[in-house]
């Protein structure tokens, strides 16, 4: 097949690859604060991705010593509905609005 340059990427060894859509959706990034001080409790964040079908995949994003790099680790799926604290409004809200 013939592909336009805008969907082609160079992979390892400069081999051409086609950049293909796997899914599209919404995301939420959560950080973790100390409940007493409201300062960062940990540098990790949690990235929750929801695709068009409503399926959720979650990852912990852990910064490495090199500030330009992070490690993503699959998080176990939580069955219960969770809420998050919205610092801007000062209220709890559903993870997925």
Phi and psi in degrees as a GROMACS rama.xvg file:
@    title "Ramachandran Plot"
@    xaxis  label "Phi"
@    yaxis  label "Psi"
@TYPE xy
-105.328  129.029  UNK-2
-122.4  148.54  UNK-3
-73.7504  159.636  UNK-4
-60.6391  -27.4215  UNK-5
-69.321  -17.4597  UNK-6
-108.166  1.37817  UNK-7
-95.8115  140.686  UNK-8
-132.451  154.566  UNK-9
-96.9998  123.517  UNK-10
-95.9548  -158.654  UNK-11
-59.2331  140.705  UNK-12
66.5439  21.4272  UNK-13
60.9801  23.3381  UNK-14
-74.1365  138.555  UNK-15
-75.4399  140.547  UNK-16
-133.029  150.756  UNK-17
-94.8604  122.764  UNK-18
-77.131  113.782  UNK-19
-118.654  136.832  UNK-20
-69.6235  123.921  UNK-21
-94.8898  -45.8856  UNK-22
-164.04  167.251  UNK-23
-138.437  151.12  UNK-24
177.85  -143.902  UNK-25
-121.395  163.928  UNK-26
-142.701  157.925  UNK-27
-136.707  135.323  UNK-28
-115.562  125.766  UNK-29
-114.462  139.853  UNK-30
-111.695  166.815  UNK-31
-116.971  121.749  UNK-32
-111.445  152.519  UNK-33
-72.1516  126.399  UNK-34
-66.314  -20.3758  UNK-35
-86.5581  -38.5593  UNK-36
-106.221  -16.3047  UNK-37
58.1133  25.5682  UNK-38
-99.8213  160.047  UNK-39
-53.5894  126.399  UNK-40
-85.9221  -28.8  UNK-41
-156.152  154.148  UNK-42
-82.1638  -11.3469  UNK-43
-70.3121  157.442  UNK-44
-131.846  163.093  UNK-45
-118.463  126.999  UNK-46
-105.329  119.251  UNK-47
-111.405  126.46  UNK-48
-115.484  132.823  UNK-49
-121.217  121.473  UNK-50
-85.9982  -179.016  UNK-51
-59.8322  -26.7868  UNK-52
-84.981  -4.7425  UNK-53
88.351  7.34946  UNK-54
-79.5748  135.302  UNK-55
-108.696  133.541  UNK-56
-123.286  136.211  UNK-57
-126.177  145.013  UNK-58
-136.898  144.182  UNK-59
-88.9344  135.605  UNK-60
-110.401  114.699  UNK-61
-114.47  115.899  UNK-62
-66.0876  143.558  UNK-63
-100.049  176.277  UNK-64
-58.1481  -40.4662  UNK-65
-74.6378  114.301  UNK-66
-61.7702  -13.2209  UNK-67
-90.6144  -0.654569  UNK-68
-126.657  144.974  UNK-69
-139.4  157.73  UNK-70
-106.811  131.485  UNK-71
-106.555  127.769  UNK-72
-123.347  130.786  UNK-73
-59.392  134.729  UNK-74
-100.393  147.103  UNK-75
-66.6012  140.572  UNK-76
-71.8846  132.638  UNK-77
-95.138  129.262  UNK-78
-77.9123  -30.9803  UNK-79
-79.579  152.332  UNK-80
-72.7006  133.484  UNK-81
-111.215  159.493  UNK-82
-118.445  163.605  UNK-83
-129.271  155.192  UNK-84
-89.3984  125.392  UNK-85
-95.7987  108.684  UNK-86
-61.9427  -35.808  UNK-87
-65.5359  -43.8617  UNK-88
-92.9946  -16.7486  UNK-89
71.8331  28.6132  UNK-90
-137.982  159.564  UNK-91
-76.6313  149.855  UNK-92
-150.593  161.268  UNK-93
-61.9852  145.538  UNK-94
-58.1521  -44.8505  UNK-95
-109.533  109.637  UNK-96
